[in-house]
Amino acid sequence: MFDTATILAGLGDVFQLMTLLYVLAGVIMGQFVGAVPGIGPVMATAIAIPFTFGMDPLAGIGFLVGINKGGLVGGAIPAVLINTPGTPDAAATALDGYPMAQQGKPLKATKMALYSSVTGDTFSDIVLITVSAPLAILTLRMGPVEVMGLMLLAFAVIASLMGASIARGLAAAALGLLAAMVGTDPEHATPRFIFGNFEVYDGLPLAAVAIGMLAISELLFRLARTRSAQAATIRIPRDQPSEDRRVSFAEYWACRFTMLRGAVIGTLIGALPGIGSTAAAFMSYASAKQVSPDRASFGRGNIHGIAAAESANSAVMGANMIPMLTLGIPGSVSAALIVSAFMIHGVQPGPFLFEQQGRLIYGLFGAMILANLMNLLVGQVGMQFWVRVITAPESFVLTSALLLCFVGVSLAAGGLFGIGVMLAFAILGFVMTAFGFSVVVFVIAFFLGPRFEISLSQTLALLNGDPLRLLDYPFGFVMIVAAPGLAVWLARRRA
């Protein structure tokens, strides 16, 4: 434990002018790149790392943290306004955010996304600051069997609640897992389904697949329906009542349990390396839909759907830092990039970090809390700006979004090859939607596929052909057995 002087000195370092400006700059940049489909905070963080070489360690790492936190808010902007998620984890936000925008309430939807995102992020930061070490020890006890059981449970819940039927949901999940098998076998390092094309040796690029299925197909569909070049993308009534332009405290407070549930789910998922915010967002959304007395309103503009998705995916950010700071194990790509920034500045994350760099760590904690406050303040202005932009003619907005998707995927996924993959999956997404298969379930299964395959192969190795050995892992055994039962129960409830 540290004395009060170390903690106060670390927190005081945050209030230096240059540190505050760098954190603010990171938040602004993060919101912007999050709002551009295909780019996202991960790429922006990777690009920004070299620019932190000459900075003070706290200012440089605070700048990167600000980019990540701003990107979580920015990704929800195009998801709500034009049904084009800026980041994959914002796809769940679009399920209810876009219908609200179509009803003439884009500012209300984006503000709810902002408030719930900041709430979930702050919750996970508080958990990080207070119980990071005990929670990290708990997550270390979850081996391959427990992780596989958790993923099976997630697949069961999501496939049961998304899409036209549970059969089609499971079929979409199976198809997503099949697409995730393209590339190198993680167990034997042998290529699979590459057909002589070594550009997919590391697998299909996630950005190209997600943007193609979730964004391009929707943009092309809406462009095909455009009848007038001057028609506004979203029409906001001139005499719109003030309650449709803001989120009242009563509405925010009514979502408190939804946001708390989402924040807890996001924190627990974020503390497990490799699962990520996309799964957390959809698990929280499915959970909120299941416990709601008005399940039919989800997908039609229910504000609880936005609160559930954004509170969960933002809570992953702080929780990802738990295994990184206490064990030196990054919980996500963003955390891995921040690890590299730590090492550039001569700081080695791990068990001795709190002992050797206590002042820096508490300074980082202070920067994370300040970044949340800046996210809230910058977002208030940014949401007004983006909603004004989206009232421009539909033909201009949609073609600009299409161009940004092409540019973003080209940068993130290897030039023309990434664009080709994006277009191929855009066609697949259009066909799946036409036949009632959930593209959301497909994307989640594709995203979790590599991690699930590794956990499955490790579990089979541990069992060594004897299923009774599952009894040696009671927590994992319960989740594996519960997954099909839960899927059947949810299907009957839904019927």
VEXDREN-2710 file (C-alpha; in Angstrom, 1 decimal):
% VEXDREN-2710
k/r/px/py/pz
1/MET/0.0/0.0/0.0
2/PHE/1.1/3.6/-0.6
3/ASP/1.0/6.5/1.8
4/THR/-1.3/9.4/1.2
5/ALA/1.5/11.5/-0.1
6/THR/2.2/9.2/-3.1
7/ILE/-1.5/9.0/-4.0
8/LEU/-1.9/12.8/-3.8
9/ALA/1.3/13.5/-5.7
10/GLY/0.1/11.2/-8.5
11/LEU/-3.3/12.8/-8.7
12/GLY/-1.7/16.2/-8.6
13/ASP/0.5/15.5/-11.6
14/VAL/-2.7/15.2/-13.7
15/PHE/-3.6/18.8/-13.2
16/GLN/-0.4/20.1/-14.9
17/LEU/-1.5/22.2/-17.9
18/MET/0.3/20.1/-20.6
19/THR/-1.1/16.8/-19.2
20/LEU/-4.7/18.3/-19.2
21/LEU/-4.3/19.5/-22.8
22/TYR/-2.9/16.2/-24.0
23/VAL/-5.8/14.3/-22.4
24/LEU/-8.3/16.7/-23.9
25/ALA/-6.7/16.4/-27.3
26/GLY/-6.9/12.6/-27.1
27/VAL/-10.6/12.8/-26.2
28/ILE/-11.4/15.1/-29.2
29/MET/-9.3/13.0/-31.6
30/GLY/-10.9/9.8/-30.3
31/GLN/-14.5/11.1/-30.8
32/PHE/-13.6/12.1/-34.3
33/VAL/-12.0/8.9/-35.4
34/GLY/-14.7/6.9/-33.7
35/ALA/-17.3/8.8/-35.7
36/VAL/-15.5/7.8/-39.0
37/PRO/-16.6/4.3/-39.9
38/GLY/-13.7/1.9/-40.4
39/ILE/-10.9/3.9/-38.6
40/GLY/-11.7/3.6/-34.9
41/PRO/-9.6/4.3/-31.8
42/VAL/-7.4/1.3/-32.2
43/MET/-5.8/2.6/-35.4
44/ALA/-5.6/6.1/-34.1
45/THR/-3.8/4.8/-31.0
46/ALA/-1.3/2.9/-33.1
47/ILE/-0.6/6.0/-35.2
48/ALA/-0.3/8.2/-32.1
49/ILE/2.2/6.1/-30.2
50/PRO/5.3/7.4/-32.0
51/PHE/4.2/11.0/-31.2
52/THR/4.4/10.2/-27.4
53/PHE/8.1/9.5/-27.5
54/GLY/9.1/12.9/-26.4
55/MET/6.3/13.5/-23.9
56/ASP/6.2/13.1/-20.2
57/PRO/5.1/9.5/-19.5
58/LEU/1.8/10.5/-17.8
59/ALA/1.0/13.0/-20.6
60/GLY/1.7/10.5/-23.3
61/ILE/-0.2/7.6/-21.8
62/GLY/-3.0/10.0/-20.8
63/PHE/-3.2/11.1/-24.5
64/LEU/-3.6/7.5/-25.6
65/VAL/-6.2/6.7/-22.9
66/GLY/-8.1/9.8/-24.1
67/ILE/-8.2/8.5/-27.7
68/ASN/-9.6/5.2/-26.5
69/LYS/-12.3/6.7/-24.3
70/GLY/-13.3/9.3/-26.9
71/GLY/-13.5/6.6/-29.5
72/LEU/-16.0/4.7/-27.4
73/VAL/-18.4/7.7/-27.5
74/GLY/-17.6/8.6/-31.1
75/GLY/-18.4/5.1/-32.4
76/ALA/-22.0/5.5/-31.4
77/ILE/-22.6/8.7/-33.4
78/PRO/-22.8/7.1/-36.9
79/ALA/-24.5/4.0/-35.4
80/VAL/-27.4/6.2/-34.2
81/LEU/-27.6/8.7/-37.0
82/ILE/-27.1/6.6/-40.2
83/ASN/-27.2/3.0/-38.9
84/THR/-23.4/2.7/-39.7
85/PRO/-21.4/1.7/-36.6
86/GLY/-18.2/3.6/-36.3
87/THR/-16.7/0.7/-34.3
88/PRO/-17.9/-2.9/-34.2
89/ASP/-19.0/-2.6/-30.6
90/ALA/-21.4/0.2/-31.5
91/ALA/-23.5/-2.2/-33.6
92/ALA/-25.6/-3.0/-30.6
93/THR/-26.3/0.8/-30.1
94/ALA/-27.7/1.0/-33.6
95/LEU/-30.4/-1.5/-32.8
96/ASP/-32.4/1.1/-30.9
97/GLY/-30.5/4.3/-31.6
98/TYR/-31.2/4.4/-35.3
99/PRO/-35.0/3.9/-34.9
100/MET/-35.0/6.8/-32.4
101/ALA/-33.2/9.0/-35.0
102/GLN/-35.7/8.0/-37.6
103/GLN/-38.5/9.1/-35.2
104/GLY/-36.9/12.6/-35.2
105/LYS/-35.0/12.2/-31.9
106/PRO/-31.4/11.9/-33.0
107/LEU/-30.1/14.3/-30.3
108/LYS/-32.0/12.5/-27.6
109/ALA/-30.5/9.1/-28.8
110/THR/-26.9/10.4/-29.1
111/LYS/-27.1/12.1/-25.7
112/MET/-28.3/8.9/-24.0
113/ALA/-25.4/7.1/-25.7
114/LEU/-23.1/9.7/-24.3
115/TYR/-24.4/9.6/-20.8
116/SER/-24.6/5.8/-20.5
117/SER/-21.1/5.5/-22.1
118/VAL/-19.6/7.9/-19.5
119/THR/-21.5/6.1/-16.7
120/GLY/-20.3/2.7/-17.7
121/ASP/-16.7/3.9/-18.2
122/THR/-16.6/5.7/-14.8
123/PHE/-18.0/2.6/-13.1
124/SER/-15.2/0.4/-14.5
125/ASP/-12.6/2.9/-13.7
126/ILE/-13.7/3.0/-10.1
127/VAL/-13.6/-0.8/-10.0
128/LEU/-10.1/-0.6/-11.5
129/ILE/-8.9/1.8/-8.9
130/THR/-10.4/0.0/-5.9
131/VAL/-10.4/-3.8/-6.6
132/SER/-8.1/-4.3/-9.5
133/ALA/-5.7/-6.7/-7.8
134/PRO/-8.4/-9.1/-6.3
135/LEU/-10.4/-9.1/-9.6
136/ALA/-7.3/-9.9/-11.6
137/ILE/-6.6/-12.9/-9.3
138/LEU/-10.2/-14.0/-9.9
139/THR/-9.9/-13.8/-13.6
140/LEU/-6.7/-15.8/-13.5
141/ARG/-8.6/-18.7/-12.0
142/MET/-10.7/-18.9/-15.2
143/GLY/-9.0/-21.4/-17.4
144/PRO/-9.8/-22.7/-20.9
145/VAL/-12.9/-24.7/-19.8
146/GLU/-14.4/-21.7/-18.0
147/VAL/-13.8/-19.3/-20.9
148/MET/-15.3/-21.8/-23.4
149/GLY/-18.3/-22.2/-21.2
150/LEU/-18.7/-18.4/-20.9
151/MET/-18.6/-18.1/-24.7
152/LEU/-21.1/-20.9/-25.3
153/LEU/-23.4/-19.2/-22.8
154/ALA/-23.0/-15.9/-24.7
155/PHE/-23.7/-17.6/-28.1
156/ALA/-26.8/-19.2/-26.7
157/VAL/-28.2/-15.9/-25.3
158/ILE/-27.4/-13.8/-28.3
159/ALA/-28.5/-16.4/-30.9
160/SER/-31.8/-16.8/-29.0
161/LEU/-32.7/-13.1/-28.7
162/MET/-31.4/-11.8/-32.1
163/GLY/-32.8/-12.6/-35.5
164/ALA/-36.0/-14.1/-36.7
165/SER/-35.7/-17.5/-34.9
166/ILE/-33.3/-19.4/-32.7
167/ALA/-32.5/-21.8/-35.5
168/ARG/-31.5/-18.9/-37.8
169/GLY/-29.6/-17.3/-35.0
170/LEU/-27.6/-20.5/-34.4
171/ALA/-27.1/-20.9/-38.2
172/ALA/-25.7/-17.3/-38.4
173/ALA/-23.4/-18.0/-35.4
174/ALA/-22.1/-21.2/-37.1
175/LEU/-21.5/-19.3/-40.3
176/GLY/-19.6/-16.7/-38.4
177/LEU/-17.4/-19.3/-36.7
178/LEU/-16.7/-20.8/-40.1
179/ALA/-15.6/-17.5/-41.5
180/ALA/-13.3/-17.1/-38.4
181/MET/-11.6/-20.3/-39.3
182/VAL/-10.1/-18.7/-42.5
183/GLY/-6.4/-18.3/-41.9
184/THR/-3.9/-20.1/-39.6
185/ASP/-4.9/-22.9/-37.3
186/PRO/-4.0/-21.5/-33.8
187/GLU/-3.2/-25.0/-32.6
188/HIS/-1.0/-26.4/-35.4
189/ALA/-0.1/-23.2/-37.3
190/THR/-1.3/-24.7/-40.6
191/PRO/-3.2/-22.6/-43.2
192/ARG/-6.9/-23.2/-43.7
193/PHE/-9.3/-22.1/-46.4
194/ILE/-6.8/-19.6/-47.9
195/PHE/-6.9/-21.2/-51.4
196/GLY/-3.4/-20.0/-52.2
197/ASN/-4.2/-16.4/-51.1
198/PHE/-1.6/-15.6/-48.4
199/GLU/-3.2/-12.2/-47.7
200/VAL/-5.7/-14.1/-45.5
201/TYR/-2.9/-16.1/-43.7
202/ASP/-3.7/-14.2/-40.5
203/GLY/-7.4/-14.4/-41.1
204/LEU/-10.1/-12.2/-42.6
205/PRO/-9.7/-8.6/-41.4
206/LEU/-12.2/-7.8/-38.8
207/ALA/-12.7/-4.2/-39.9
208/ALA/-13.5/-5.2/-43.4
209/VAL/-16.0/-7.9/-42.4
210/ALA/-17.8/-5.8/-39.7
211/ILE/-18.0/-2.7/-41.8
212/GLY/-19.1/-4.7/-44.9
213/MET/-21.9/-6.5/-43.2
214/LEU/-23.1/-3.8/-40.8
215/ALA/-22.5/-0.6/-42.8
216/ILE/-22.0/-1.0/-46.5
217/SER/-25.0/-3.2/-47.1
218/GLU/-27.2/-0.7/-45.1
219/LEU/-25.7/2.3/-47.0
220/LEU/-26.3/0.7/-50.4
221/PHE/-29.8/-0.2/-49.5
222/ARG/-30.6/3.3/-48.3
223/LEU/-29.0/4.8/-51.4
224/ALA/-31.1/2.6/-53.6
225/ARG/-34.2/3.9/-51.9
226/THR/-33.2/7.6/-52.2
227/ARG/-35.6/9.4/-54.5
228/SER/-34.5/13.0/-54.1
229/ALA/-31.0/14.4/-53.9
230/GLN/-32.3/17.2/-51.6
231/ALA/-34.1/15.0/-49.1
232/ALA/-32.6/15.2/-45.6
233/THR/-31.0/12.2/-44.1
234/ILE/-33.0/12.6/-40.9
235/ARG/-35.9/15.0/-40.6
236/ILE/-36.2/16.9/-37.3
237/PRO/-39.6/18.6/-36.9
238/ARG/-39.3/22.4/-36.6
239/ASP/-41.8/22.4/-33.7
240/GLN/-40.1/19.5/-32.0
241/PRO/-40.7/19.6/-28.2
242/SER/-37.8/20.1/-26.0
243/GLU/-38.1/16.6/-24.4
244/ASP/-37.3/15.1/-27.8
245/ARG/-34.0/17.0/-27.9
246/ARG/-32.6/16.1/-24.5
247/VAL/-32.5/13.3/-21.9
248/SER/-34.1/14.4/-18.7
249/PHE/-32.8/13.3/-15.3
250/ALA/-36.0/11.3/-14.8
251/GLU/-35.3/9.3/-18.1
252/TYR/-31.6/8.9/-17.1
253/TRP/-32.5/7.7/-13.6
254/ALA/-35.1/5.3/-15.1
255/CYS/-32.3/3.5/-16.9
256/ARG/-30.1/3.3/-13.8
257/PHE/-30.5/-0.5/-13.3
258/THR/-30.0/-1.1/-17.1
259/MET/-26.8/0.9/-17.0
260/LEU/-25.6/-0.8/-13.8
261/ARG/-26.2/-4.2/-15.3
262/GLY/-24.4/-3.2/-18.4
263/ALA/-21.5/-1.8/-16.5
264/VAL/-21.1/-5.0/-14.4
265/ILE/-21.3/-7.2/-17.5
266/GLY/-18.7/-4.9/-19.3
267/THR/-16.4/-4.9/-16.3
268/LEU/-16.5/-8.7/-15.9
269/ILE/-16.0/-9.3/-19.6
270/GLY/-13.3/-6.7/-19.9
271/ALA/-11.3/-8.3/-17.0
272/LEU/-11.1/-11.5/-19.2
273/PRO/-8.4/-11.0/-21.8
274/GLY/-9.5/-11.5/-25.4
275/ILE/-13.3/-11.4/-25.3
276/GLY/-13.8/-7.7/-25.9
277/SER/-16.4/-5.0/-25.9
278/THR/-18.5/-6.2/-28.8
279/ALA/-19.5/-9.3/-26.9
280/ALA/-20.2/-7.3/-23.8
281/ALA/-22.4/-4.8/-25.6
282/PHE/-24.6/-7.5/-27.1
283/MET/-24.7/-9.6/-23.9
284/SER/-25.9/-6.5/-22.0
285/TYR/-28.4/-5.7/-24.7
286/ALA/-29.8/-9.2/-24.7
287/SER/-30.0/-9.2/-20.9
288/ALA/-31.8/-5.8/-20.8
289/LYS/-34.3/-7.1/-23.4
290/GLN/-34.9/-10.3/-21.5
291/VAL/-35.7/-8.6/-18.2
292/SER/-37.8/-5.8/-19.7
293/PRO/-41.5/-5.9/-19.3
294/ASP/-41.8/-4.3/-22.8
295/ARG/-39.5/-6.6/-24.9
296/ALA/-41.4/-5.8/-28.1
297/SER/-40.2/-2.2/-28.0
298/PHE/-36.5/-3.2/-28.3
299/GLY/-35.3/-2.6/-31.8
300/ARG/-37.9/0.1/-32.3
301/GLY/-36.4/2.9/-30.4
302/ASN/-36.2/1.8/-26.7
303/ILE/-33.9/4.1/-24.8
304/HIS/-33.0/1.2/-22.5
305/GLY/-31.4/-0.6/-25.5
306/ILE/-29.0/2.3/-26.0
307/ALA/-28.2/2.5/-22.3
308/ALA/-27.5/-1.2/-22.1
309/ALA/-25.2/-1.4/-25.1
310/GLU/-23.2/1.8/-24.4
311/SER/-22.7/1.2/-20.7
312/ALA/-21.3/-2.3/-21.3
313/ASN/-19.0/-1.6/-24.2
314/SER/-17.5/1.5/-22.4
315/ALA/-17.1/-0.4/-19.1
316/VAL/-14.7/-2.8/-20.9
317/MET/-12.1/0.0/-21.3
318/GLY/-11.3/0.4/-17.6
319/ALA/-11.6/-3.3/-16.9
320/ASN/-9.1/-4.1/-19.7
321/MET/-6.5/-2.3/-17.7
322/ILE/-7.0/-4.6/-14.7
323/PRO/-5.0/-7.6/-16.0
324/MET/-2.6/-5.2/-17.8
325/LEU/-1.6/-3.2/-14.8
326/THR/-1.5/-6.1/-12.2
327/LEU/-0.3/-9.0/-14.3
328/GLY/1.2/-7.4/-17.4
329/ILE/-1.4/-9.2/-19.6
330/PRO/-3.2/-6.9/-22.0
331/GLY/-6.9/-7.6/-22.2
332/SER/-7.5/-6.1/-25.7
333/VAL/-5.7/-4.7/-28.7
334/SER/-6.0/-1.2/-27.2
335/ALA/-4.5/-2.4/-23.9
336/ALA/-1.7/-4.1/-25.8
337/LEU/-0.9/-0.8/-27.5
338/ILE/-0.9/1.0/-24.2
339/VAL/1.5/-1.6/-22.9
340/SER/3.9/-0.8/-25.7
341/ALA/3.6/2.9/-24.7
342/PHE/4.4/2.0/-21.1
343/MET/7.5/0.1/-22.2
344/ILE/8.6/2.9/-24.5
345/HIS/8.7/5.1/-21.5
346/GLY/10.7/2.6/-19.5
347/VAL/7.8/1.3/-17.4
348/GLN/7.2/-2.5/-17.2
349/PRO/3.5/-3.4/-16.4
350/GLY/3.2/-6.3/-14.0
351/PRO/3.0/-7.3/-10.3
352/PHE/5.7/-4.8/-9.2
353/LEU/4.3/-1.8/-11.1
354/PHE/2.3/-0.5/-8.1
355/GLU/5.4/-0.8/-5.9
356/GLN/7.9/0.8/-8.3
357/GLN/5.7/3.3/-10.1
358/GLY/2.9/4.1/-7.7
359/ARG/2.9/7.8/-8.4
360/LEU/2.6/7.3/-12.2
361/ILE/-0.2/4.7/-11.7
362/TYR/-2.3/7.0/-9.5
363/GLY/-1.6/9.8/-12.0
364/LEU/-3.0/7.5/-14.7
365/PHE/-6.1/6.8/-12.6
366/GLY/-6.7/10.5/-12.3
367/ALA/-6.2/11.0/-16.0
368/MET/-8.8/8.3/-16.7
369/ILE/-11.4/10.0/-14.5
370/LEU/-10.7/13.4/-16.0
371/ALA/-10.9/11.9/-19.5
372/ASN/-14.5/10.7/-18.6
373/LEU/-15.4/14.2/-17.6
374/MET/-13.9/15.7/-20.8
375/ASN/-15.7/13.0/-22.8
376/LEU/-19.0/14.3/-21.3
377/LEU/-18.2/18.0/-21.9
378/VAL/-16.8/17.5/-25.4
379/GLY/-19.6/15.2/-26.3
380/GLN/-22.2/17.8/-25.4
381/VAL/-20.8/20.0/-28.1
382/GLY/-19.9/17.2/-30.5
383/MET/-23.4/15.7/-30.5
384/GLN/-24.9/19.0/-31.5
385/PHE/-22.5/19.3/-34.4
386/TRP/-23.0/15.8/-35.8
387/VAL/-26.8/16.0/-35.6
388/ARG/-26.6/19.3/-37.6
389/VAL/-24.4/17.6/-40.2
390/ILE/-26.8/14.7/-40.5
391/THR/-29.6/17.0/-41.6
392/ALA/-27.8/17.6/-44.8
393/PRO/-29.2/16.0/-48.0
394/GLU/-29.3/12.2/-47.8
395/SER/-27.4/11.6/-51.1
396/PHE/-24.5/13.7/-49.8
397/VAL/-24.3/12.2/-46.3
398/LEU/-24.7/8.6/-47.4
399/THR/-22.1/8.8/-50.2
400/SER/-19.7/10.6/-47.8
401/ALA/-20.2/7.8/-45.3
402/LEU/-19.6/5.2/-48.1
403/LEU/-16.4/7.0/-49.0
404/LEU/-15.2/7.1/-45.4
405/CYS/-15.9/3.4/-45.1
406/PHE/-13.7/2.7/-48.1
407/VAL/-10.9/4.9/-46.8
408/GLY/-11.1/3.5/-43.3
409/VAL/-11.1/-0.1/-44.4
410/SER/-8.3/0.5/-46.9
411/LEU/-6.1/1.9/-44.1
412/ALA/-7.1/-0.8/-41.6
413/ALA/-7.2/-3.9/-43.7
414/GLY/-4.6/-3.8/-46.4
415/GLY/-5.6/-1.6/-49.3
416/LEU/-7.6/-3.0/-52.2
417/PHE/-7.7/-6.5/-50.7
418/GLY/-9.5/-5.2/-47.6
419/ILE/-12.0/-3.3/-49.8
420/GLY/-12.7/-6.5/-51.8
421/VAL/-13.4/-8.5/-48.5
422/MET/-15.6/-5.6/-47.4
423/LEU/-17.7/-5.7/-50.6
424/ALA/-18.0/-9.5/-50.5
425/PHE/-19.3/-9.5/-47.0
426/ALA/-21.6/-6.6/-47.8
427/ILE/-23.3/-8.8/-50.4
428/LEU/-23.4/-11.7/-47.9
429/GLY/-24.9/-9.3/-45.3
430/PHE/-27.6/-8.2/-47.8
431/VAL/-28.5/-11.9/-48.6
432/MET/-28.6/-12.9/-44.9
433/THR/-30.8/-10.0/-44.0
434/ALA/-33.2/-10.8/-46.9
435/PHE/-33.6/-14.4/-45.7
436/GLY/-34.0/-13.4/-42.0
437/PHE/-30.5/-14.4/-40.7
438/SER/-29.0/-12.0/-38.2
439/VAL/-25.8/-10.3/-39.4
440/VAL/-25.2/-9.2/-35.8
441/VAL/-24.9/-12.7/-34.6
442/PHE/-22.6/-13.5/-37.5
443/VAL/-20.3/-10.6/-36.6
444/ILE/-20.1/-11.6/-32.9
445/ALA/-19.4/-15.2/-33.7
446/PHE/-16.7/-14.1/-36.2
447/PHE/-15.2/-11.8/-33.6
448/LEU/-15.1/-14.4/-30.9
449/GLY/-14.2/-17.3/-33.2
450/PRO/-10.4/-17.4/-32.7
451/ARG/-10.6/-17.1/-29.0
452/PHE/-13.4/-19.8/-28.8
453/GLU/-11.3/-22.2/-31.0
454/ILE/-8.3/-21.8/-28.8
455/SER/-10.3/-22.4/-25.7
456/LEU/-12.0/-25.5/-27.3
457/SER/-8.7/-27.1/-28.3
458/GLN/-7.2/-26.4/-24.9
459/THR/-10.3/-27.9/-23.2
460/LEU/-10.2/-31.1/-25.4
461/ALA/-6.5/-31.4/-24.5
462/LEU/-7.3/-31.2/-20.8
463/LEU/-10.1/-33.7/-21.0
464/ASN/-8.0/-36.2/-23.0
465/GLY/-11.1/-37.9/-24.4
466/ASP/-12.8/-38.3/-21.0
467/PRO/-15.9/-36.1/-20.7
468/LEU/-16.2/-36.9/-17.0
469/ARG/-13.1/-34.8/-16.4
470/LEU/-15.4/-31.8/-16.9
471/LEU/-16.6/-32.4/-13.3
472/ASP/-13.2/-31.3/-12.2
473/TYR/-14.1/-27.8/-13.5
474/PRO/-17.5/-27.2/-11.8
475/PHE/-17.9/-23.5/-12.9
476/GLY/-17.1/-24.3/-16.5
477/PHE/-19.3/-27.5/-16.4
478/VAL/-22.3/-25.5/-15.2
479/MET/-22.0/-22.9/-18.0
480/ILE/-21.5/-25.6/-20.7
481/VAL/-24.6/-27.5/-19.5
482/ALA/-26.6/-24.4/-19.0
483/ALA/-26.0/-23.0/-22.5
484/PRO/-28.3/-25.3/-24.5
485/GLY/-30.9/-25.3/-21.7
486/LEU/-30.9/-21.5/-21.6
487/ALA/-31.2/-21.3/-25.4
488/VAL/-34.3/-23.6/-25.3
489/TRP/-35.8/-21.7/-22.4
490/LEU/-35.3/-18.3/-24.1
491/ALA/-36.8/-19.7/-27.3
492/ARG/-39.9/-20.9/-25.5
493/ARG/-40.3/-17.5/-23.7
494/ARG/-39.9/-15.8/-27.0
495/ALA/-42.6/-18.0/-28.7
END
